[in-house]
Amino acid sequence: MNYCISVKFEDTRKAYFFQTDDESIDLGSFVVVETVVGLELGKVVAPKKGISTLNFDKEIKPIIRKATKKDLLTYKNNKASAKQAAEIFEKHTKELNLDMKLVKTEYTLDHEKILFTYFSEARIDFRELLKRLASILKCRIELRQIVARERAMLVGGYGVCGLPLCCTYMYSNQEGISLNKAKNQMLTINIPKLSGVCGKLMCCLKYEDDYYTEEKKQFPPINTTFKYNGVELKVSSYNVLTKVIKCVGEDVVEFLPLEEVKKYVKQSGKFPQKKQNPQKQINKNA
């Protein structure tokens, strides 16, 4: 195979790499590929590149063919069939009293398999549902349960910041985000305000955590005391972004720049010094 091509599927925001020898395939072309789901129709979203110029850790699957008019028509018909299947799914989950919120329904291009993606907080016994669906749809059926973050990623939306949800366009790691990150960023522990549209802690807590951890090293510890204009003040809190420190004393509150506070704390001999590496100290004394 000579070329590597970036392919994107409808309703997904991530592109995947495939390889081909077909020089007629270029930006904007529709292609048929095989994925873990089955045969799918995708669109080329970037110009092809020489595969020898790229380095991949895993083997890249080949493109089966450039999509034909028949493939495009089949894809359109499959979407209409998927809507009907979704109605059947919801009808029977309601009859069986199953707490399954359908998120996405899709047929493979060859119509041999249908994938129902659903959201539920608990494990679901869907054996009876599977029997009913199989008798009606007459094809292979796959039920895939997703968590709240994955649901938000698939459905999309906007966060309280007014921007598209982080998970929909740049975040794919679904690992848990703990309250420790909120505490590290000195945020008030108010779960509703710290939660995103998925009901879980917002992804941005993870993005910003490393920044806060590093920047906080510049600041004196909370409750550090120092003399300022003849008055003893104590570090009460600080804003990492503005680098302004709130200092309190008896009947006085001052908001001072970080550098100014560091200067006065250093004069008091209370600003923590960087710990020297013991190994370096041994080498120095050797």
Steps between C-alpha positions, in 0.01 A plus 500: 500500500636841400270751670360574842160671517311659788134389510216634714161344564171685537409597859861448614760767557812288480672407174659160439785399271469246217731407214442465127660477157205668326625837375146614414415518871560852628366767733119488510468147356268247664654160569394160633711365786482223756504598870437316826128560438500362144484654153462878524486798268742783579616826348861596429575815701866562415722469191669162463860467613778263409487220755880472502523851649289404804568282799218294655519271801213280381408352165269720292205332331456543125214685335274241337385723215396845396127533568269447203159657437349174623698528827377856555139398433532200734641726770205738462251214520679357805456831683126488438489136617700593812233755598232233477717259702547768765123531537472123541780502760335772708158334479627169636726647769193685627289182496774312688550792741874521422685817595686538170531842335571450130777730374581371153382234254697400191509221243819378340518580130421138403190510726614181672539654844338775705661675797289655776698735723320572826561671833415354838640549850450132588564162342206388287373149441400539134467134402125521442544828311764339278264213413225741401726719289656202322157360406395835351818638341638170364868596526790491745444734793754665727405696812769734632466670837679832551567720803384857558814662354478292183134595464586870517779445246262336252205736550705821525397837638643810668652543843446781751798676339298538179738279300434153353549217751867411536425131451339562160806639326822454694455267794471122472642369826208376709688450826339630819555853625511531879424786739870511587556690177241760603666533841841536337360788293363661817141486379196505726370145520159556348413187302226653279729786393794267439297252294459504123190420296572127546456538877865410566785731603604724210783389273674837534592407860732240351644732234591774745621287790864469390517876438374580851733242659801661335397864551419453869866424568568875461264595783573500873292244694165604645532649852855622432554820705715805417539866587356757259522873580546413867190276510510123528303338218413139426452340156130413488451398133624584154400507135737294284392671178527865611787425742331709769515388864243578766675583825318562827605652829333649800227731360670512160474319167751553220505368143865496396690386189685170532845650446446759772384238750795276414733788570357566849472131586861449397605789723325319786699187416183293466481436127574130443828430326530243222606166641841394380536158347675282766701323229635836374591593856694174541684556174583855605650382830691214334 
